[in-house]
Amino acid sequence: MRYGYSLSSKNGRAAACHGRLVANKYSVRVTTASNYWAVTENNSNNAWNLNFSNGNFNNNNNKNNSFIVRAVAALTDDEILSIVEAYDDCCRHKKTAMQCTLFRLVYEYELLILYAEMKTGEYHPTTSIVFIVTRPRLREVYAANFRDRIVQHWIVIRINPIIEQRFLDTGDASYNCRKGYGMHRAVKRLQAYMIEMEHLPVDDLCVMKLDIRSFFMSIDTCLLETMLIDLIEGCYQGEDKAMLLRLCRVVVSHRPDTDCIYKGDPALRVLMPSHKMMANIPKGRSMPIGNITSQEFANFYMTPFDLLALLYCRMFCCRYIRFVDDFAMVGSRRALLAFRQLAQRFLSDELHLTLHPDKMYLQPISHGVTFVGSIVNTHRIRLIRRTIGTLHDSVASLDGICLMRHAQKWNDTAEHRAWEEHLVCSVNSLLGFTRHTDDFRSVARIFSSARHLVYYYSLSPNITKIKRSKIWKQPTSCRAYTAKAQTTSISSTSARRRARGRKATSSARKSACQSSPGTTPTSSLPSSAAATGRTP
């Protein structure tokens, strides 16, 4: 079966009127007339006409006339399924977003229009939204328009299998933006490398971590485009190869800073370093942070460096792993220092990148290393202080909300409920990191200080998730709750004191018995027995 799609004519008849819903500079065309033309190809000159108002159709519609719509080409089942697959992949976990909601109103019509632009070469990315994130550091993030994200997913679905095969062929050293890989698996693999190297006869064993300076802002898009074209022409066998090549060129060379809407606090733009703002980067460099194609292409951009590092590891008995622009290597100190000089020359000459001069870590393997948010040692994995501090702040804020509920000072408005839900999601997200580490005591210490949280939220046994629960013995007033908290604190303090007293008495008896074996010390006897000098 073949389907027809059509493009609106600028000078056509006013046979149909269009309403427009605009949100974040995204337009959705809504057909409101009943006599809208649907057309498919009859031959190279004429097309079939179908009038929805009366059902009449003919094949006398010449493509050079001024009808409101005219046929462009015909779509096969595979082509329709390809754009629908990209649309479904793009909608996953985004159905509550405004742009996604507006697109879904008329997605059938809009998908045909979008694929028509992709196939005829008329597609151009539209307006993006740019904002600045503050944690862990200031970054400029570009959010592409929803229809542009569909195109990006369409590209990734086709190019991801051949890029994945390239990773496997070059040694499988990258752990980001790959299915089945990720931060936790990268940390576990680095720990396994450290344990493996610890048992090998290597002198002066060390671990080294390096970073690339302004990685996304330093990518040479001309070089990246050449690498992608060579990869697609040599490995991709689909019938839509020409369209994939054209769209990759469009996406790689696109500069979203020329057509974007700024959102967020304008004062943050003043604090942004100039070398991290895309508007200050010359043409031919930088890729926008936030696009799925930027992540995939940047990961592929580092494959020549992975090949060099793994070849070096085979020669000098080292181990190498990379996550985006952070990479770590385990080996002898002499071999690691030599590799740093080699990597600096290779990145500068071949990939036009620069190692960060201040972000170099080289220590004995017993000291461990900080890698992708975790402190990795041979015997345990811990979270970095920044993550622990963020978890402490989120739990403290949520505990303060629970205290305000007890004091009946909490305004249960929609805005406050959204803030509380945001804190719950933040805590659960951070707890998701802790379940892969050995920081159970630190997390338990944070929740033990939240005395009001237990009245509204329940913790899982292994402290990996919190959820809203029924109020457990809620006091009638804040005064009653304060008295209960004080009583609980006093009783627990008394119990601890009694336990310490029993432990001290036991240790005193043990030391006295060791000092004079065979006799009973009078200091450990009751007062009546000590006065008489007899044992009870």
ChimeraX attribute file (.defattr): number of C-alpha atoms within 10 A of each C-alpha:
attribute: neighborCount
match mode: 1-to-1
recipient: residues
	/A:1	6
	/A:2	13
	/A:3	15
	/A:4	19
	/A:5	22
	/A:6	20
	/A:7	15
	/A:8	12
	/A:9	13
	/A:10	10
	/A:11	10
	/A:12	14
	/A:13	11
	/A:14	10
	/A:15	13
	/A:16	14
	/A:17	12
	/A:18	12
	/A:19	11
	/A:20	11
	/A:21	13
	/A:22	12
	/A:23	11
	/A:24	12
	/A:25	15
	/A:26	18
	/A:27	14
	/A:28	21
	/A:29	18
	/A:30	15
	/A:31	15
	/A:32	11
	/A:33	13
	/A:34	13
	/A:35	15
	/A:36	18
	/A:37	20
	/A:38	18
	/A:39	25
	/A:40	22
	/A:41	22
	/A:42	15
	/A:43	9
	/A:44	11
	/A:45	13
	/A:46	19
	/A:47	22
	/A:48	20
	/A:49	22
	/A:50	18
	/A:51	15
	/A:52	14
	/A:53	11
	/A:54	9
	/A:55	9
	/A:56	9
	/A:57	15
	/A:58	12
	/A:59	16
	/A:60	12
	/A:61	20
	/A:62	15
	/A:63	16
	/A:64	9
	/A:65	12
	/A:66	14
	/A:67	18
	/A:68	18
	/A:69	22
	/A:70	28
	/A:71	24
	/A:72	18
	/A:73	17
	/A:74	16
	/A:75	18
	/A:76	11
	/A:77	10
	/A:78	10
	/A:79	16
	/A:80	15
	/A:81	11
	/A:82	14
	/A:83	19
	/A:84	19
	/A:85	16
	/A:86	19
	/A:87	22
	/A:88	11
	/A:89	16
	/A:90	20
	/A:91	19
	/A:92	8
	/A:93	8
	/A:94	13
	/A:95	14
	/A:96	9
	/A:97	11
	/A:98	13
	/A:99	20
	/A:100	18
	/A:101	15
	/A:102	19
	/A:103	22
	/A:104	16
	/A:105	13
	/A:106	14
	/A:107	18
	/A:108	11
	/A:109	17
	/A:110	17
	/A:111	20
	/A:112	20
	/A:113	16
	/A:114	20
	/A:115	21
	/A:116	21
	/A:117	14
	/A:118	17
	/A:119	18
	/A:120	11
	/A:121	13
	/A:122	10
	/A:123	18
	/A:124	12
	/A:125	17
	/A:126	16
	/A:127	19
	/A:128	21
	/A:129	18
	/A:130	21
	/A:131	17
	/A:132	19
	/A:133	12
	/A:134	10
	/A:135	8
	/A:136	8
	/A:137	9
	/A:138	15
	/A:139	18
	/A:140	19
	/A:141	17
	/A:142	22
	/A:143	19
	/A:144	22
	/A:145	19
	/A:146	24
	/A:147	19
	/A:148	20
	/A:149	21
	/A:150	23
	/A:151	23
	/A:152	21
	/A:153	21
	/A:154	22
	/A:155	20
	/A:156	19
	/A:157	13
	/A:158	17
	/A:159	21
	/A:160	17
	/A:161	13
	/A:162	15
	/A:163	22
	/A:164	16
	/A:165	12
	/A:166	16
	/A:167	20
	/A:168	12
	/A:169	11
	/A:170	17
	/A:171	16
	/A:172	17
	/A:173	20
	/A:174	25
	/A:175	22
	/A:176	19
	/A:177	19
	/A:178	14
	/A:179	8
	/A:180	8
	/A:181	12
	/A:182	15
	/A:183	17
	/A:184	16
	/A:185	14
	/A:186	20
	/A:187	25
	/A:188	15
	/A:189	15
	/A:190	25
	/A:191	21
	/A:192	14
	/A:193	19
	/A:194	25
	/A:195	15
	/A:196	13
	/A:197	20
	/A:198	18
	/A:199	8
	/A:200	11
	/A:201	8
	/A:202	14
	/A:203	11
	/A:204	12
	/A:205	22
	/A:206	26
	/A:207	25
	/A:208	23
	/A:209	22
	/A:210	21
	/A:211	20
	/A:212	20
	/A:213	17
	/A:214	16
	/A:215	19
	/A:216	21
	/A:217	20
	/A:218	21
	/A:219	21
	/A:220	19
	/A:221	21
	/A:222	15
	/A:223	15
	/A:224	21
	/A:225	20
	/A:226	11
	/A:227	14
	/A:228	21
	/A:229	16
	/A:230	13
	/A:231	15
	/A:232	20
	/A:233	12
	/A:234	10
	/A:235	15
	/A:236	16
	/A:237	9
	/A:238	10
	/A:239	8
	/A:240	12
	/A:241	14
	/A:242	12
	/A:243	15
	/A:244	22
	/A:245	17
	/A:246	15
	/A:247	21
	/A:248	22
	/A:249	18
	/A:250	16
	/A:251	21
	/A:252	22
	/A:253	18
	/A:254	18
	/A:255	19
	/A:256	22
	/A:257	18
	/A:258	11
	/A:259	12
	/A:260	18
	/A:261	16
	/A:262	14
	/A:263	10
	/A:264	11
	/A:265	10
	/A:266	11
	/A:267	8
	/A:268	15
	/A:269	17
	/A:270	9
	/A:271	9
	/A:272	16
	/A:273	11
	/A:274	12
	/A:275	13
	/A:276	18
	/A:277	17
	/A:278	23
	/A:279	14
	/A:280	12
	/A:281	14
	/A:282	10
	/A:283	14
	/A:284	16
	/A:285	20
	/A:286	24
	/A:287	27
	/A:288	24
	/A:289	18
	/A:290	14
	/A:291	18
	/A:292	16
	/A:293	24
	/A:294	18
	/A:295	18
	/A:296	19
	/A:297	24
	/A:298	19
	/A:299	21
	/A:300	21
	/A:301	21
	/A:302	18
	/A:303	20
	/A:304	14
	/A:305	16
	/A:306	22
	/A:307	17
	/A:308	15
	/A:309	23
	/A:310	19
	/A:311	14
	/A:312	17
	/A:313	19
	/A:314	10
	/A:315	9
	/A:316	14
	/A:317	15
	/A:318	22
	/A:319	21
	/A:320	23
	/A:321	23
	/A:322	25
	/A:323	19
	/A:324	21
	/A:325	18
	/A:326	15
	/A:327	20
	/A:328	21
	/A:329	24
	/A:330	27
	/A:331	28
	/A:332	21
	/A:333	19
	/A:334	13
	/A:335	19
	/A:336	23
	/A:337	14
	/A:338	10
	/A:339	18
	/A:340	16
	/A:341	11
	/A:342	14
	/A:343	18
	/A:344	15
	/A:345	16
	/A:346	17
	/A:347	17
	/A:348	12
	/A:349	11
	/A:350	11
	/A:351	18
	/A:352	14
	/A:353	21
	/A:354	19
	/A:355	21
	/A:356	14
	/A:357	10
	/A:358	9
	/A:359	12
	/A:360	13
	/A:361	14
	/A:362	19
	/A:363	15
	/A:364	16
	/A:365	22
	/A:366	15
	/A:367	14
	/A:368	21
	/A:369	23
	/A:370	18
	/A:371	20
	/A:372	19
	/A:373	16
	/A:374	21
	/A:375	19
	/A:376	25
	/A:377	20
	/A:378	17
	/A:379	11
	/A:380	12
	/A:381	21
	/A:382	20
	/A:383	21
	/A:384	16
	/A:385	12
	/A:386	12
	/A:387	17
	/A:388	18
	/A:389	12
	/A:390	14
	/A:391	22
	/A:392	20
	/A:393	15
	/A:394	19
	/A:395	21
	/A:396	20
	/A:397	16
	/A:398	23
	/A:399	22
	/A:400	17
	/A:401	20
	/A:402	22
	/A:403	21
	/A:404	15
	/A:405	17
	/A:406	22
	/A:407	16
	/A:408	12
	/A:409	10
	/A:410	14
	/A:411	11
	/A:412	10
	/A:413	9
	/A:414	9
	/A:415	10
	/A:416	13
	/A:417	12
	/A:418	12
	/A:419	14
	/A:420	16
	/A:421	14
	/A:422	14
	/A:423	19
	/A:424	21
	/A:425	16
	/A:426	16
	/A:427	21
	/A:428	19
	/A:429	14
	/A:430	18
	/A:431	19
	/A:432	14
	/A:433	18
	/A:434	22
	/A:435	14
	/A:436	18
	/A:437	18
	/A:438	14
	/A:439	17
	/A:440	15
	/A:441	8
	/A:442	15
	/A:443	17
	/A:444	12
	/A:445	11
	/A:446	16
	/A:447	19
	/A:448	12
	/A:449	13
	/A:450	18
	/A:451	14
	/A:452	22
	/A:453	22
	/A:454	18
	/A:455	20
	/A:456	19
	/A:457	18
	/A:458	16
	/A:459	15
	/A:460	9
	/A:461	7
	/A:462	9
	/A:463	17
	/A:464	19
	/A:465	18
	/A:466	16
	/A:467	12
	/A:468	14
	/A:469	12
	/A:470	11
	/A:471	12
	/A:472	10
	/A:473	8
	/A:474	13
	/A:475	16
	/A:476	11
	/A:477	11
	/A:478	16
	/A:479	12
	/A:480	13
	/A:481	18
	/A:482	14
	/A:483	12
	/A:484	13
	/A:485	14
	/A:486	12
	/A:487	12
	/A:488	12
	/A:489	12
	/A:490	12
	/A:491	12
	/A:492	12
	/A:493	12
	/A:494	12
	/A:495	12
	/A:496	12
	/A:497	12
	/A:498	12
	/A:499	12
	/A:500	12
	/A:501	12
	/A:502	12
	/A:503	11
	/A:504	12
	/A:505	12
	/A:506	13
	/A:507	12
	/A:508	15
	/A:509	16
	/A:510	11
	/A:511	10
	/A:512	17
	/A:513	15
	/A:514	11
	/A:515	11
	/A:516	10
	/A:517	9
	/A:518	8
	/A:519	10
	/A:520	15
	/A:521	17
	/A:522	16
	/A:523	11
	/A:524	15
	/A:525	16
	/A:526	11
	/A:527	11
	/A:528	11
	/A:529	13
	/A:530	15
	/A:531	10
	/A:532	10
	/A:533	13
	/A:534	11
	/A:535	12
	/A:536	9
